[in-house]
Amino acid sequence: MKTTRGNAPRALTRYGMAVALLATLTACLAGPGQYYEGTDVHDATSAEVAGAWESVEGTAMTLRPDGTATVTRLDGEDFDFDEGWRLSGTGTWSLSDDANGQDVRLELTTRTKVDKRDDATTPPPDGGEAPTTYSWRFYVDRNDRRELVLFFFFGDPDAGSTYVLTRKPSATAAP
């Protein structure tokens, strides 16, 4: 269409509406957890990460200094969470660092038990049971007291729901 003085405002209005629609659609597709890159925490050490961790969901995780791990009732990440399985078993872990921050990579290599959450919304896609091995990526962050916190995203990425594990209080700590 040739732009003349009479149709220039109409063309700009159409262009502006198209840009607004595209921006809205893009915002709907990219939720808070979908393109999360990291916490910018770079000062955690493997010795600081090693230890016992827990969540309010009843998950327990022990990361040993030798790189081995034990997990109890750990849910899946992202959409796997919706399937409702909770894995227990043993595996390995490592602390990695990149430009966006540190993360803990946990590999479950031997599954010893599977529990099922009551609120599960999606059956496994293959109609079978939970995976026998699984990998998690926990982001490493610090709370207001500078204590480490580990977390991953679960469910719909648009929701940005986080599954948080905190250091389990030691039995010798004062109340």
N, C-alpha and C positions, 0 to 999 in steps of 0.2 A: 504494500500500500504506500503510495506516495504521501509524504507528510506535508500538509499545507497548514496554514494558520488555523483553519477551522477544525481540523481533526488531530492536531498535535496534542491538545490536552486529553483527548480520548485515548490516544495511543499511550501516553504516559500513565494514565489511570490503569489501563490494561496491564502494562508492564509492571507497575507497582503492585497490582493485585497478584500477578503471577509470582513475583518475588516473595510477597507475604505468604502465599500458599506454599511455596517451596520451603521457606524457612519453618513454617508450622509443621509440615510433614517431616522435615529433617529432625526437628526437635522431638517429635513423637517416636521416631525410629531409634534415636540415640539416647537411651536412658542413662542415669548416673553410673550404673555399674557396667554398662555395655562397653565403654571405651576407656575405662579407668586404667591409668598407666602405673600408678604407684604412689607411695607416701613421701618420697624424698628422704626417707630415713636411711642413713648410710653408716651409722656408728655401732650397730649391734654386732656382737661377736658370737661365734658358735658356742662358746662356754656360757654366754648369757642366755642363749636360746635353749640350750640343753636343760631338761628338767621336766617337771610334771605340769600339765596344762589341763584346764577344764572349761566347760561352758555351762550356761544355765539350762541347756537342753539335756544335761546328764552325760555329755561326752567327756571322756578322759583320754589323755594322750601323754605318753612319756617319750621324750626325745633324749636318747642317751649320748654322752660325749663321743662314743665310738661310731656314731652315725646310724645306729639301729633305732627302731621305734616300735612302740606298742600302742594300738588305738583300741578304744572301746566305744561302740555306738556312735561312730562318726558318720554324719550325713553326707550325701553327695553335693557337689557344687552345681551352680547354675540350674538348668532345668532337671538335672538328675535328682535334685532335692525333691521335686514333685513326685517322684516315684515312691518315696517313703522308706526306702531301705536304709538301714544303719549298719555299717560294717564294723566288725571287730577283727583284729589280727595283728600281724607283725610285718615289718618292712624296714625301709631305710629313709633317711632324711638328709637334706643338705641345705646350707644357707648360701644364697647367691645374691649378687649385687649387680645392678645395671644403672644406667643414667637416671632412671625414675625411682630408684630405691631398692631396698632389699626384699627378698621373699624366701620363704621356706618351702622347699619342694619335698613332698611326702609321697613315697611309693609304697602302697600296700602290696606285698608280694605273697603273703600267705593269709588267706581269710580263715578265721576260726569260728566265726558266728555271724549270723545275720538277724537283725531285729527289724521290725516294721513299725513305722509311726502310724498312729490311728488317723491322722489328718492327711494322709497321702492322697493326692488327687489324680495321679496318672499311673496306669499300669506300665511296667517295663515295655518298651517298644517291640521287643521280640516275644512278648507274652511269657517269657521265662522269669528266672529269678535274678537276684542282684548279681553284679559282676564279682568274679573271683579275685581279680586284681583291680587296683584303682590308683589314680594319681590326683593329688591335691596341690594347689598353689595357694599358700597363705601369705598375704601381704604382712609385712612387719611394720608396726607403728609404735608410737609411744603415747601414753596417756598424760594427763596433766602432772602426774607425779614422776614422769620420765620412766615409768615402768613399761616393759615391752607388752604389746598386745598383738595377737595374731588373728587375722580374719580373712574370710573369702566371701564372695557374693553367692547368693542362692536365689532360686526361683527366677521369675521374669527379670531380665536385666533392666527394664524400664523402672522397676520398683526400687532397685538399689538396696535390697535387703542384705544385711551383713550377718554372718555367722561368726561370732567372736569367741575366742578362747583367751583366758587370762591365766596367769601363773597360779597354780594351786598353792594355797598357803601351806607352809611346812608345819609339821607336827611340833617343831620346837619353837615356833614363833610365839611371841607373847600375845595374849588376847587383846 
